[in-house]
Amino acid sequence: MKPPAEIKTLWDRALALYGQGQYGESLECLRTLEASLPDDPRLLSNLGVVYRDSGDLARAEQYFRRVCAARPEDPAAHFNLAVTLLRAGRLREGFDEYEWRWQVAQFAPQRRRFAQPLWRGEPLDGRQILIYGEQGAGDAIQFVRYAPLVRNAGGVVILEVLPHVERLMSWLEGGYPVVNALSAGVEFDVQCPMMSLPQRFGTELDSIPPPARFSIPADMRAKWAARLRTGRMGVGVVWATNPSYLNNAARSVPARYFLPLTRQSGIQCWSLQVGPGAADTPDGMVNLSEELIDFAETAAAISELDLVITVDTAVAHLAGSLGKPVWLLLPYTSDWRWMLDHEDTPWYPGMRLFRQRRPGEWGDVVERVTRELGR
């Protein structure tokens, strides 16, 4: 047993190395600690997280299952196991465990307290069901694909989304009543968060429903065609995620890295970046941020582009749903939905994934994108 001071030093060093993306060195410290703290749930969880983010999902699962066995009611342990299983593509098991998210602190602000009961997959028999977007705009765009399945299961579907997604959702093919999260007096019988729908339908990799489809009004398309059609290939670019989101810094690319794209012959780059990041628009790229007032406007603009190159943000889901070619730039430790190693994704057939080969290194990623664009 190491003395407490040495344990603290090793622990602090392990966390610092993990934060720097030095997963191997972090694991060395944690494994050294394991001899002194063999059954410590906090240490087992940290080992699971570092193994998962380094790409060793099998070992990560082993550690998280040990924590779940020792502490069956620990929501963080179940949530960590969920993310590991989902990243491994084991969706049915992963989405079952993902239901523990509501008891994890980071999701507490998003939990809704409705008087109406939660729908757990039982027959709907014509009841009105409110399906609400629980997390960000991108999650709503990705998971609203389940609305037709809920309708086919006998539900009268009402969609609730954030205000800046409301107009887009009114264009969803099939026609669904849409309210925004600020609406009052909406009548319904049961409710369900969108990201619980894969669990309700027992989703596996081979049963993921096709992306949602949006019917963009002809006048909107005509307006953006006149704006964006220049005779050159039109490429939309996004380099930064929402600064308030978890892991924003790791998912964002410095805008200057995209300068080589603007110098490609026969290509016109259009910035689809909104928010504070729009101020960094590189020379040679047209900044559209003031015109992109909501996701409906952004959808109409994307519909008249040839390609979208973006970091992991809502625009990726939007362009994928619109059937546009999307090149998605991912950090070394990407979100669970993009799994590991894949260059494609079952969520969007027209999407290509460009991953960091080493934590924090975007130069190589953008270099590969630039070469592909030149072809």
Buried (B, 14 or more C-beta within 10 A) or exposed (E): EBEEEEBEEBBEBBBEBBEEBBBEBBBBBBBBBBEBBEEBBEBBBBBBBBBBBBBBBEBBBBBBBBBBEEBEEBBBBBBBBBBBBBBBBBBBBBBBBBBBBBBBEEBEEBEEEEEBEEBEEEEBEEBBBBBBBBBBBBBBBBBBBBBBBBBEBEBBBBBBBBEBBBBBBBBBEEEBBBBBBEEEEEEBBBBBBBBBBBBBBEBBEEEBBEBBBBEBEEEBBEBBEEBBEEEEBBBBBBBBBBEEBEEBEBBBBBBEBBBBBBEBEEBBBBBBBBEEBBEBBBEBBEBBBEEBEBBBBBBBBBBBBBBBBBBBBBBBBBBBBBBBBBBBBBBBBBBBBBBBEBEEBBBBEBBBBBBBEEBEEBEEBBEBBBEEBEE
